[in-house]
Amino acid sequence: MLSLIVTFLGAFLTLIVMRPIANKIGLVDKPNYRKRHQGAIPLIGGVSLFMGNLCYYLMEWDQLRLPYLYIFSIFILLAIGILDDRFDISPFLRAGIQAVLAILMIDLGNVYLDHLGQILGPFQLTLGSIGLIITVFATIAIINAFNMIDGIDGLLGGLSIVSFAAIGILMFRDGQMDMAYWSFGLIVAILPYLLLNLGIPFGPKYKVFMGDAGSTLIGFTIIWILLLSTQGKGHPMNPVTALWIIAVPLIDMVAIIYRRLRKGKSPFRPDRLHVHHLMVRAGLTSRQAFLLITFFAAICATIGILGEVFYINEWAMFIAFIVLFFLYAYSITKAWKITRWVRRMKRRARRNKQ
């Protein structure tokens, strides 16, 4: 309990201390044609998360024993993310650095994707050496999936908490208490950012954003834990369960990249076609969209957990996930029709009340 208290205080005090520093050095997010918030918002959520994570690590040094490689990797990601938040680094350079860290994770940490479980039938789909290449691309993909989903207040924090909570529950169920408590510690480290990001309890005046520094740190930590927990002998969860735990960021990223490529646009070019943008355009408030998407992510994660608890066939879980993906992708292609329909229903409901 003391570790969690120190983690929360470390993350919260970092936000308080870093706020004037961020304003002074220009580490702020300014509104533009895509970002429709008011005023310059400090991009310090990543620094807060790093410090909270570090506090938990130092308090639980003898139990957790995280490899130095992980600490080094998230420090590099934090530094590059801060530079990107301040100076807007090329996405290709960021991806290159993420690839290098993924290679170090494989080579020095021995953390990589060796198999995909029994997603195609009653046999284990072993990847062999190609698994190393897939690990690099998966690392970059997951990092950027959590980066791309950070579009409205609370969403990145909410989805991250859902993922870490699901991981923690499955680790706890398997008896891996150190990893379970670390997952819960990461949730506590995120909470101060999430509260201030939502204007709780000090109002919009003290709002902060996570920034690329924080979203990349979250994505890398999640892929690190998922690889540890789904690979090797005696793994506490199946690889297909990982898909359900990160379903919303992953599906949204793949659908958006496909849509951009189909229109001849760069997959790295930002737009306002993510699911949260479409919900706001349909007439929901950003708070309503945040709650609805987070609730849906929690349902997906719960499906993954239930699949483990009731030993549902991995191939069946994989088919269900693919069906979910295509339903989502189809909904995105019909986004404008769905948006018009939702608006029409809301207008009709208002008229009926009158």
BALOBA-1460 file (C-alpha; in Angstrom, 3 decimals):
// residues 354
<rec num="1" residu="m" x="0.000" y="0.000" z="0.000"/>
<rec num="2" residu="l" x="2.842" y="2.395" z="0.867"/>
<rec num="3" residu="s" x="4.340" y="1.816" z="-2.585"/>
<rec num="4" residu="l" x="1.074" y="2.824" z="-4.255"/>
<rec num="5" residu="i" x="0.782" y="5.961" z="-2.116"/>
<rec num="6" residu="v" x="4.348" y="6.985" z="-2.966"/>
<rec num="7" residu="t" x="3.672" y="6.243" z="-6.641"/>
<rec num="8" residu="f" x="0.578" y="8.452" z="-6.680"/>
<rec num="9" residu="l" x="2.302" y="11.290" z="-4.834"/>
<rec num="10" residu="g" x="5.391" y="11.056" z="-7.047"/>
<rec num="11" residu="a" x="3.296" y="11.290" z="-10.210"/>
<rec num="12" residu="f" x="1.067" y="14.049" z="-8.820"/>
<rec num="13" residu="l" x="3.911" y="16.219" z="-7.498"/>
<rec num="14" residu="t" x="5.699" y="15.867" z="-10.831"/>
<rec num="15" residu="l" x="2.675" y="17.410" z="-12.539"/>
<rec num="16" residu="i" x="2.669" y="20.315" z="-10.077"/>
<rec num="17" residu="v" x="6.420" y="20.951" z="-10.356"/>
<rec num="18" residu="m" x="6.612" y="20.504" z="-14.134"/>
<rec num="19" residu="r" x="3.657" y="22.731" z="-14.992"/>
<rec num="20" residu="p" x="5.458" y="26.119" z="-14.768"/>
<rec num="21" residu="i" x="8.589" y="24.609" z="-16.311"/>
<rec num="22" residu="a" x="6.617" y="23.337" z="-19.313"/>
<rec num="23" residu="n" x="5.016" y="26.750" z="-19.834"/>
<rec num="24" residu="k" x="8.415" y="28.391" z="-19.641"/>
<rec num="25" residu="i" x="10.187" y="26.144" z="-22.168"/>
<rec num="26" residu="g" x="7.232" y="25.881" z="-24.558"/>
<rec num="27" residu="l" x="6.408" y="22.244" z="-23.821"/>
<rec num="28" residu="v" x="2.732" y="22.929" z="-24.438"/>
<rec num="29" residu="d" x="0.031" y="21.934" z="-26.888"/>
<rec num="30" residu="k" x="-1.545" y="24.828" z="-28.754"/>
<rec num="31" residu="p" x="-4.944" y="24.641" z="-30.476"/>
<rec num="32" residu="n" x="-5.074" y="24.338" z="-34.270"/>
<rec num="33" residu="y" x="-7.389" y="22.982" z="-36.960"/>
<rec num="34" residu="r" x="-7.174" y="19.467" z="-35.429"/>
<rec num="35" residu="k" x="-6.766" y="20.313" z="-31.752"/>
<rec num="36" residu="r" x="-9.790" y="22.230" z="-30.570"/>
<rec num="37" residu="h" x="-8.979" y="22.872" z="-26.945"/>
<rec num="38" residu="q" x="-8.637" y="26.277" z="-25.298"/>
<rec num="39" residu="g" x="-5.236" y="27.773" z="-24.544"/>
<rec num="40" residu="a" x="-1.779" y="26.217" z="-24.293"/>
<rec num="41" residu="i" x="-1.875" y="22.953" z="-22.300"/>
<rec num="42" residu="p" x="1.322" y="21.545" z="-20.685"/>
<rec num="43" residu="l" x="2.466" y="18.245" z="-22.221"/>
<rec num="44" residu="i" x="3.786" y="16.718" z="-19.008"/>
<rec num="45" residu="g" x="1.711" y="13.566" z="-18.493"/>
<rec num="46" residu="g" x="4.574" y="11.434" z="-19.787"/>
<rec num="47" residu="v" x="7.057" y="12.870" z="-17.295"/>
<rec num="48" residu="s" x="4.541" y="12.276" z="-14.504"/>
<rec num="49" residu="l" x="3.969" y="8.672" z="-15.570"/>
<rec num="50" residu="f" x="7.717" y="8.032" z="-15.807"/>
<rec num="51" residu="m" x="8.312" y="9.395" z="-12.308"/>
<rec num="52" residu="g" x="5.380" y="7.462" z="-10.863"/>
<rec num="53" residu="n" x="6.616" y="4.271" z="-12.516"/>
<rec num="54" residu="l" x="10.127" y="4.944" z="-11.215"/>
<rec num="55" residu="c" x="8.825" y="5.552" z="-7.680"/>
<rec num="56" residu="y" x="7.047" y="2.203" z="-7.699"/>
<rec num="57" residu="y" x="10.138" y="0.486" z="-9.100"/>
<rec num="58" residu="l" x="12.379" y="1.926" z="-6.368"/>
<rec num="59" residu="m" x="9.889" y="1.074" z="-3.615"/>
<rec num="60" residu="e" x="9.530" y="-2.523" z="-4.840"/>
<rec num="61" residu="w" x="13.131" y="-3.028" z="-5.941"/>
<rec num="62" residu="d" x="13.588" y="-6.388" z="-4.200"/>
<rec num="63" residu="q" x="10.292" y="-7.821" z="-5.510"/>
<rec num="64" residu="l" x="9.916" y="-6.431" z="-9.016"/>
<rec num="65" residu="r" x="13.486" y="-6.481" z="-10.332"/>
<rec num="66" residu="l" x="12.709" y="-4.887" z="-13.687"/>
<rec num="67" residu="p" x="15.638" y="-5.209" z="-16.075"/>
<rec num="68" residu="y" x="17.779" y="-2.125" z="-16.518"/>
<rec num="69" residu="l" x="17.050" y="-2.418" z="-20.238"/>
<rec num="70" residu="y" x="13.382" y="-1.568" z="-19.633"/>
<rec num="71" residu="i" x="14.262" y="1.483" z="-17.529"/>
<rec num="72" residu="f" x="16.771" y="2.603" z="-20.166"/>
<rec num="73" residu="s" x="14.222" y="2.093" z="-22.961"/>
<rec num="74" residu="i" x="11.426" y="4.095" z="-21.351"/>
<rec num="75" residu="f" x="13.892" y="6.865" z="-20.495"/>
<rec num="76" residu="i" x="14.929" y="7.096" z="-24.154"/>
<rec num="77" residu="l" x="11.291" y="7.055" z="-25.262"/>
<rec num="78" residu="l" x="10.495" y="9.771" z="-22.729"/>
<rec num="79" residu="a" x="13.360" y="11.955" z="-23.958"/>
<rec num="80" residu="i" x="12.487" y="11.494" z="-27.632"/>
<rec num="81" residu="g" x="8.818" y="12.066" z="-26.867"/>
<rec num="82" residu="i" x="9.562" y="15.331" z="-25.070"/>
<rec num="83" residu="l" x="11.667" y="16.501" z="-28.012"/>
<rec num="84" residu="d" x="8.854" y="15.531" z="-30.371"/>
<rec num="85" residu="d" x="6.274" y="17.356" z="-28.255"/>
<rec num="86" residu="r" x="8.471" y="20.452" z="-28.281"/>
<rec num="87" residu="f" x="10.031" y="20.427" z="-31.755"/>
<rec num="88" residu="d" x="7.900" y="17.988" z="-33.820"/>
<rec num="89" residu="i" x="10.373" y="15.251" z="-34.811"/>
<rec num="90" residu="s" x="9.947" y="13.294" z="-38.061"/>
<rec num="91" residu="p" x="7.716" y="10.216" z="-37.620"/>
<rec num="92" residu="f" x="10.296" y="8.148" z="-39.508"/>
<rec num="93" residu="l" x="12.997" y="9.085" z="-36.994"/>
<rec num="94" residu="r" x="10.670" y="8.190" z="-34.115"/>
<rec num="95" residu="a" x="9.834" y="4.850" z="-35.730"/>
<rec num="96" residu="g" x="13.541" y="4.180" z="-36.274"/>
<rec num="97" residu="i" x="14.326" y="4.761" z="-32.605"/>
<rec num="98" residu="q" x="11.398" y="2.571" z="-31.585"/>
<rec num="99" residu="a" x="12.727" y="-0.167" z="-33.886"/>
<rec num="100" residu="v" x="16.192" y="0.056" z="-32.308"/>
<rec num="101" residu="l" x="14.695" y="-0.276" z="-28.824"/>
<rec num="102" residu="a" x="12.638" y="-3.256" z="-30.003"/>
<rec num="103" residu="i" x="15.806" y="-4.913" z="-31.320"/>
<rec num="104" residu="l" x="17.538" y="-4.288" z="-27.979"/>
<rec num="105" residu="m" x="14.504" y="-5.764" z="-26.214"/>
<rec num="106" residu="i" x="14.868" y="-8.890" z="-28.351"/>
<rec num="107" residu="d" x="18.657" y="-9.216" z="-28.249"/>
<rec num="108" residu="l" x="19.483" y="-8.132" z="-24.695"/>
<rec num="109" residu="g" x="16.181" y="-8.742" z="-22.934"/>
<rec num="110" residu="n" x="15.244" y="-11.982" z="-24.716"/>
<rec num="111" residu="v" x="11.692" y="-10.636" z="-24.978"/>
<rec num="112" residu="y" x="10.125" y="-11.434" z="-28.332"/>
<rec num="113" residu="l" x="7.209" y="-13.078" z="-30.129"/>
<rec num="114" residu="d" x="8.004" y="-16.778" z="-30.463"/>
<rec num="115" residu="h" x="4.532" y="-18.136" z="-31.199"/>
<rec num="116" residu="l" x="0.903" y="-17.077" z="-31.702"/>
<rec num="117" residu="g" x="-0.624" y="-19.919" z="-29.729"/>
<rec num="118" residu="q" x="-3.394" y="-22.056" z="-31.205"/>
<rec num="119" residu="i" x="-5.162" y="-19.327" z="-33.159"/>
<rec num="120" residu="l" x="-5.513" y="-21.465" z="-36.300"/>
<rec num="121" residu="g" x="-6.459" y="-24.780" z="-34.708"/>
<rec num="122" residu="p" x="-5.324" y="-27.383" z="-32.168"/>
<rec num="123" residu="f" x="-1.624" y="-26.762" z="-32.741"/>
<rec num="124" residu="q" x="0.796" y="-24.056" z="-31.692"/>
<rec num="125" residu="l" x="1.681" y="-21.629" z="-34.472"/>
<rec num="126" residu="t" x="5.430" y="-21.230" z="-33.975"/>
<rec num="127" residu="l" x="7.021" y="-18.287" z="-35.770"/>
<rec num="128" residu="g" x="10.710" y="-19.146" z="-35.661"/>
<rec num="129" residu="s" x="13.112" y="-16.441" z="-36.787"/>
<rec num="130" residu="i" x="10.334" y="-14.450" z="-38.490"/>
<rec num="131" residu="g" x="8.971" y="-13.837" z="-35.011"/>
<rec num="132" residu="l" x="11.875" y="-11.470" z="-34.380"/>
<rec num="133" residu="i" x="10.844" y="-9.294" z="-37.323"/>
<rec num="134" residu="i" x="7.191" y="-9.421" z="-36.289"/>
<rec num="135" residu="t" x="8.203" y="-8.349" z="-32.768"/>
<rec num="136" residu="v" x="9.852" y="-5.197" z="-34.106"/>
<rec num="137" residu="f" x="6.797" y="-4.258" z="-36.168"/>
<rec num="138" residu="a" x="4.421" y="-5.178" z="-33.333"/>
<rec num="139" residu="t" x="6.345" y="-2.943" z="-30.936"/>
<rec num="140" residu="i" x="6.166" y="0.022" z="-33.300"/>
<rec num="141" residu="a" x="2.487" y="-0.700" z="-33.994"/>
<rec num="142" residu="i" x="1.404" y="-0.877" z="-30.349"/>
<rec num="143" residu="i" x="3.379" y="2.233" z="-29.397"/>
<rec num="144" residu="n" x="1.727" y="4.192" z="-32.183"/>
<rec num="145" residu="a" x="-1.716" y="2.686" z="-31.564"/>
<rec num="146" residu="f" x="-1.768" y="4.242" z="-28.103"/>
<rec num="147" residu="n" x="-0.284" y="7.435" z="-29.509"/>
<rec num="148" residu="m" x="-2.963" y="7.752" z="-32.183"/>
<rec num="149" residu="i" x="-5.896" y="7.088" z="-29.836"/>
<rec num="150" residu="d" x="-4.955" y="10.069" z="-27.643"/>
<rec num="151" residu="g" x="-7.469" y="12.475" z="-29.161"/>
<rec num="152" residu="i" x="-9.943" y="13.550" z="-26.475"/>
<rec num="153" residu="d" x="-9.697" y="14.206" z="-22.761"/>
<rec num="154" residu="g" x="-9.378" y="11.078" z="-20.657"/>
<rec num="155" residu="l" x="-9.317" y="8.537" z="-23.478"/>
<rec num="156" residu="l" x="-5.647" y="7.507" z="-23.416"/>
<rec num="157" residu="g" x="-5.670" y="7.317" z="-19.631"/>
<rec num="158" residu="g" x="-8.916" y="5.353" z="-19.566"/>
<rec num="159" residu="l" x="-7.851" y="2.824" z="-22.206"/>
<rec num="160" residu="s" x="-4.442" y="2.389" z="-20.567"/>
<rec num="161" residu="i" x="-6.047" y="1.710" z="-17.202"/>
<rec num="162" residu="v" x="-8.341" y="-0.882" z="-18.805"/>
<rec num="163" residu="s" x="-5.348" y="-2.670" z="-20.362"/>
<rec num="164" residu="f" x="-3.208" y="-2.615" z="-17.225"/>
<rec num="165" residu="a" x="-6.168" y="-3.716" z="-15.082"/>
<rec num="166" residu="a" x="-6.852" y="-6.706" z="-17.345"/>
<rec num="167" residu="i" x="-3.170" y="-7.661" z="-17.333"/>
<rec num="168" residu="g" x="-3.014" y="-7.297" z="-13.553"/>
<rec num="169" residu="i" x="-6.080" y="-9.500" z="-13.044"/>
<rec num="170" residu="l" x="-4.673" y="-12.266" z="-15.252"/>
<rec num="171" residu="m" x="-1.261" y="-12.048" z="-13.587"/>
<rec num="172" residu="f" x="-2.905" y="-12.196" z="-10.156"/>
<rec num="173" residu="r" x="-4.926" y="-15.226" z="-11.247"/>
<rec num="174" residu="d" x="-1.709" y="-16.964" z="-12.334"/>
<rec num="175" residu="g" x="0.054" y="-16.187" z="-9.063"/>
<rec num="176" residu="q" x="2.586" y="-13.770" z="-10.584"/>
<rec num="177" residu="m" x="2.096" y="-11.236" z="-7.837"/>
<rec num="178" residu="d" x="5.069" y="-8.999" z="-8.700"/>
<rec num="179" residu="m" x="3.800" y="-8.402" z="-12.243"/>
<rec num="180" residu="a" x="0.213" y="-8.056" z="-11.040"/>
<rec num="181" residu="y" x="1.118" y="-5.399" z="-8.488"/>
<rec num="182" residu="w" x="3.289" y="-3.601" z="-11.043"/>
<rec num="183" residu="s" x="0.307" y="-3.422" z="-13.399"/>
<rec num="184" residu="f" x="-1.806" y="-1.958" z="-10.603"/>
<rec num="185" residu="g" x="1.066" y="0.400" z="-9.746"/>
<rec num="186" residu="l" x="1.036" y="1.676" z="-13.325"/>
<rec num="187" residu="i" x="-2.674" y="2.415" z="-12.971"/>
<rec num="188" residu="v" x="-1.952" y="4.470" z="-9.855"/>
<rec num="189" residu="a" x="0.826" y="6.301" z="-11.737"/>
<rec num="190" residu="i" x="-1.649" y="7.222" z="-14.498"/>
<rec num="191" residu="l" x="-4.410" y="8.430" z="-12.158"/>
<rec num="192" residu="p" x="-2.993" y="11.908" z="-11.320"/>
<rec num="193" residu="y" x="-2.651" y="12.695" z="-15.033"/>
<rec num="194" residu="l" x="-6.127" y="11.351" z="-15.801"/>
<rec num="195" residu="l" x="-7.750" y="13.412" z="-13.060"/>
<rec num="196" residu="l" x="-6.095" y="16.674" z="-14.120"/>
<rec num="197" residu="n" x="-6.712" y="15.894" z="-17.785"/>
<rec num="198" residu="l" x="-10.429" y="15.634" z="-16.985"/>
<rec num="199" residu="g" x="-10.333" y="18.813" z="-14.901"/>
<rec num="200" residu="i" x="-10.708" y="16.969" z="-11.587"/>
<rec num="201" residu="p" x="-10.607" y="18.455" z="-8.960"/>
<rec num="202" residu="f" x="-9.098" y="21.821" z="-9.926"/>
<rec num="203" residu="g" x="-11.024" y="22.539" z="-13.124"/>
<rec num="204" residu="p" x="-9.744" y="23.227" z="-16.665"/>
<rec num="205" residu="k" x="-7.189" y="25.769" z="-15.447"/>
<rec num="206" residu="y" x="-4.842" y="22.951" z="-14.379"/>
<rec num="207" residu="k" x="-5.488" y="20.645" z="-17.331"/>
<rec num="208" residu="v" x="-2.506" y="18.674" z="-18.669"/>
<rec num="209" residu="f" x="-1.989" y="16.459" z="-21.712"/>
<rec num="210" residu="m" x="-0.025" y="13.223" z="-21.932"/>
<rec num="211" residu="g" x="1.890" y="14.130" z="-25.070"/>
<rec num="212" residu="d" x="3.837" y="11.738" z="-27.297"/>
<rec num="213" residu="a" x="6.276" y="11.151" z="-24.433"/>
<rec num="214" residu="g" x="3.564" y="9.532" z="-22.351"/>
<rec num="215" residu="s" x="1.701" y="7.640" z="-25.058"/>
<rec num="216" residu="t" x="4.892" y="6.001" z="-26.359"/>
<rec num="217" residu="l" x="5.919" y="5.059" z="-22.821"/>
<rec num="218" residu="i" x="2.517" y="3.459" z="-22.234"/>
<rec num="219" residu="g" x="2.587" y="1.575" z="-25.534"/>
<rec num="220" residu="f" x="6.108" y="0.234" z="-24.968"/>
<rec num="221" residu="t" x="5.299" y="-0.869" z="-21.414"/>
<rec num="222" residu="i" x="2.162" y="-2.683" z="-22.558"/>
<rec num="223" residu="i" x="3.925" y="-4.552" z="-25.373"/>
<rec num="224" residu="w" x="6.772" y="-5.451" z="-22.989"/>
<rec num="225" residu="i" x="4.369" y="-6.941" z="-20.423"/>
<rec num="226" residu="l" x="2.243" y="-8.681" z="-23.061"/>
<rec num="227" residu="l" x="5.284" y="-10.350" z="-24.605"/>
<rec num="228" residu="l" x="6.485" y="-11.504" z="-21.190"/>
<rec num="229" residu="s" x="3.064" y="-12.875" z="-20.303"/>
<rec num="230" residu="t" x="2.156" y="-14.612" z="-23.581"/>
<rec num="231" residu="q" x="5.468" y="-16.199" z="-24.597"/>
<rec num="232" residu="g" x="7.614" y="-18.980" z="-23.178"/>
<rec num="233" residu="k" x="6.652" y="-21.917" z="-20.994"/>
<rec num="234" residu="g" x="3.893" y="-21.502" z="-18.453"/>
<rec num="235" residu="h" x="2.713" y="-18.187" z="-19.872"/>
<rec num="236" residu="p" x="-0.221" y="-16.770" z="-17.856"/>
<rec num="237" residu="m" x="-2.241" y="-15.737" z="-20.901"/>
<rec num="238" residu="n" x="-2.653" y="-16.762" z="-24.519"/>
<rec num="239" residu="p" x="-1.430" y="-14.484" z="-27.328"/>
<rec num="240" residu="v" x="-4.985" y="-13.999" z="-28.621"/>
<rec num="241" residu="t" x="-6.003" y="-12.605" z="-25.225"/>
<rec num="242" residu="a" x="-3.534" y="-9.764" z="-25.753"/>
<rec num="243" residu="l" x="-5.568" y="-8.683" z="-28.782"/>
<rec num="244" residu="w" x="-8.690" y="-8.313" z="-26.642"/>
<rec num="245" residu="i" x="-6.808" y="-6.404" z="-23.947"/>
<rec num="246" residu="i" x="-5.702" y="-3.715" z="-26.422"/>
<rec num="247" residu="a" x="-8.611" y="-4.117" z="-28.837"/>
<rec num="248" residu="v" x="-9.759" y="-0.499" z="-29.213"/>
<rec num="249" residu="p" x="-6.382" y="1.206" z="-29.878"/>
<rec num="250" residu="l" x="-5.251" y="-1.650" z="-32.123"/>
<rec num="251" residu="i" x="-8.405" y="-1.905" z="-34.239"/>
<rec num="252" residu="d" x="-8.757" y="1.869" z="-34.532"/>
<rec num="253" residu="m" x="-5.152" y="2.226" z="-35.719"/>
<rec num="254" residu="v" x="-5.391" y="-0.531" z="-38.340"/>
<rec num="255" residu="a" x="-8.726" y="0.761" z="-39.661"/>
<rec num="256" residu="i" x="-7.488" y="4.351" z="-39.874"/>
<rec num="257" residu="i" x="-4.213" y="3.430" z="-41.602"/>
<rec num="258" residu="y" x="-6.126" y="1.327" z="-44.144"/>
<rec num="259" residu="r" x="-8.536" y="4.207" z="-44.773"/>
<rec num="260" residu="r" x="-5.681" y="6.667" z="-45.285"/>
<rec num="261" residu="l" x="-3.784" y="4.375" z="-47.645"/>
<rec num="262" residu="r" x="-6.938" y="3.669" z="-49.653"/>
<rec num="263" residu="k" x="-7.368" y="7.414" z="-50.141"/>
<rec num="264" residu="g" x="-3.738" y="7.785" z="-51.211"/>
<rec num="265" residu="k" x="-2.730" y="9.637" z="-48.044"/>
<rec num="266" residu="s" x="0.264" y="9.066" z="-45.803"/>
<rec num="267" residu="p" x="-0.519" y="6.678" z="-42.913"/>
<rec num="268" residu="f" x="1.335" y="9.122" z="-40.652"/>
<rec num="269" residu="r" x="-0.759" y="12.129" z="-41.637"/>
<rec num="270" residu="p" x="-3.106" y="13.089" z="-38.768"/>
<rec num="271" residu="d" x="-6.810" y="13.526" z="-39.386"/>
<rec num="272" residu="r" x="-10.082" y="13.605" z="-37.460"/>
<rec num="273" residu="l" x="-11.470" y="10.233" z="-38.499"/>
<rec num="274" residu="h" x="-10.745" y="8.266" z="-35.322"/>
<rec num="275" residu="v" x="-13.677" y="6.722" z="-33.506"/>
<rec num="276" residu="h" x="-13.659" y="9.433" z="-30.825"/>
<rec num="277" residu="h" x="-13.786" y="12.189" z="-33.458"/>
<rec num="278" residu="l" x="-16.711" y="10.494" z="-35.173"/>
<rec num="279" residu="m" x="-18.615" y="10.177" z="-31.904"/>
<rec num="280" residu="v" x="-18.145" y="13.866" z="-31.132"/>
<rec num="281" residu="r" x="-19.228" y="14.716" z="-34.663"/>
<rec num="282" residu="a" x="-22.330" y="12.598" z="-34.129"/>
<rec num="283" residu="g" x="-23.324" y="14.879" z="-31.278"/>
<rec num="284" residu="l" x="-21.798" y="13.279" z="-28.196"/>
<rec num="285" residu="t" x="-19.738" y="15.412" z="-25.851"/>
<rec num="286" residu="s" x="-16.065" y="14.506" z="-25.512"/>
<rec num="287" residu="r" x="-16.785" y="13.255" z="-21.974"/>
<rec num="288" residu="q" x="-19.580" y="11.004" z="-23.237"/>
<rec num="289" residu="a" x="-17.361" y="9.672" z="-26.039"/>
<rec num="290" residu="f" x="-14.555" y="8.990" z="-23.536"/>
<rec num="291" residu="l" x="-16.863" y="7.066" z="-21.209"/>
<rec num="292" residu="l" x="-18.512" y="5.096" z="-24.022"/>
<rec num="293" residu="i" x="-15.238" y="4.062" z="-25.692"/>
<rec num="294" residu="t" x="-13.611" y="3.168" z="-22.378"/>
<rec num="295" residu="f" x="-16.656" y="1.091" z="-21.436"/>
<rec num="296" residu="f" x="-16.454" y="-0.732" z="-24.773"/>
<rec num="297" residu="a" x="-12.722" y="-1.359" z="-24.222"/>
<rec num="298" residu="a" x="-13.518" y="-2.758" z="-20.769"/>
<rec num="299" residu="i" x="-16.050" y="-5.133" z="-22.348"/>
<rec num="300" residu="c" x="-13.420" y="-6.316" z="-24.848"/>
<rec num="301" residu="a" x="-10.847" y="-6.830" z="-22.088"/>
<rec num="302" residu="t" x="-13.438" y="-8.714" z="-20.034"/>
<rec num="303" residu="i" x="-14.088" y="-11.018" z="-22.995"/>
<rec num="304" residu="g" x="-10.356" y="-11.725" z="-23.105"/>
<rec num="305" residu="i" x="-10.271" y="-12.475" z="-19.372"/>
<rec num="306" residu="l" x="-13.323" y="-14.754" z="-19.607"/>
<rec num="307" residu="g" x="-11.674" y="-16.589" z="-22.483"/>
<rec num="308" residu="e" x="-8.790" y="-17.422" z="-20.152"/>
<rec num="309" residu="v" x="-10.977" y="-18.269" z="-17.154"/>
<rec num="310" residu="f" x="-13.250" y="-20.633" z="-19.085"/>
<rec num="311" residu="y" x="-10.491" y="-22.014" z="-21.354"/>
<rec num="312" residu="i" x="-12.271" y="-21.042" z="-24.555"/>
<rec num="313" residu="n" x="-10.488" y="-22.278" z="-27.672"/>
<rec num="314" residu="e" x="-7.932" y="-19.761" z="-28.888"/>
<rec num="315" residu="w" x="-9.036" y="-20.122" z="-32.499"/>
<rec num="316" residu="a" x="-12.620" y="-19.268" z="-31.481"/>
<rec num="317" residu="m" x="-11.398" y="-16.188" z="-29.607"/>
<rec num="318" residu="f" x="-9.367" y="-15.185" z="-32.664"/>
<rec num="319" residu="i" x="-12.320" y="-15.578" z="-35.033"/>
<rec num="320" residu="a" x="-14.464" y="-13.481" z="-32.696"/>
<rec num="321" residu="f" x="-11.785" y="-10.782" z="-32.676"/>
<rec num="322" residu="i" x="-11.588" y="-10.760" z="-36.481"/>
<rec num="323" residu="v" x="-15.381" y="-10.415" z="-36.656"/>
<rec num="324" residu="l" x="-15.170" y="-7.483" z="-34.231"/>
<rec num="325" residu="f" x="-12.481" y="-5.871" z="-36.369"/>
<rec num="326" residu="f" x="-14.506" y="-6.089" z="-39.584"/>
<rec num="327" residu="l" x="-17.632" y="-4.776" z="-37.873"/>
<rec num="328" residu="y" x="-15.607" y="-1.827" z="-36.626"/>
<rec num="329" residu="a" x="-13.988" y="-1.227" z="-40.023"/>
<rec num="330" residu="y" x="-17.386" y="-1.410" z="-41.739"/>
<rec num="331" residu="s" x="-18.809" y="1.092" z="-39.264"/>
<rec num="332" residu="i" x="-15.943" y="3.474" z="-40.027"/>
<rec num="333" residu="t" x="-16.650" y="3.273" z="-43.769"/>
<rec num="334" residu="k" x="-20.289" y="4.157" z="-43.029"/>
<rec num="335" residu="a" x="-19.325" y="6.798" z="-40.480"/>
<rec num="336" residu="w" x="-21.068" y="9.686" z="-42.220"/>
<rec num="337" residu="k" x="-24.351" y="7.780" z="-42.560"/>
<rec num="338" residu="i" x="-24.161" y="6.652" z="-38.931"/>
<rec num="339" residu="t" x="-23.385" y="10.213" z="-37.820"/>
<rec num="340" residu="r" x="-26.370" y="11.604" z="-39.708"/>
<rec num="341" residu="w" x="-28.612" y="8.867" z="-38.303"/>
<rec num="342" residu="v" x="-27.501" y="9.573" z="-34.704"/>
<rec num="343" residu="r" x="-28.087" y="13.303" z="-35.163"/>
<rec num="344" residu="r" x="-31.508" y="12.636" z="-36.636"/>
<rec num="345" residu="m" x="-32.420" y="10.400" z="-33.679"/>
<rec num="346" residu="k" x="-31.251" y="13.058" z="-31.222"/>
<rec num="347" residu="r" x="-33.317" y="15.755" z="-32.950"/>
<rec num="348" residu="r" x="-36.348" y="13.481" z="-32.938"/>
<rec num="349" residu="a" x="-35.857" y="12.750" z="-29.224"/>
<rec num="350" residu="r" x="-35.657" y="16.478" z="-28.460"/>
<rec num="351" residu="r" x="-38.853" y="17.148" z="-30.422"/>
<rec num="352" residu="n" x="-40.661" y="14.371" z="-28.562"/>
<rec num="353" residu="k" x="-39.666" y="15.923" z="-25.221"/>
<rec num="354" residu="q" x="-41.132" y="19.238" z="-26.327"/>
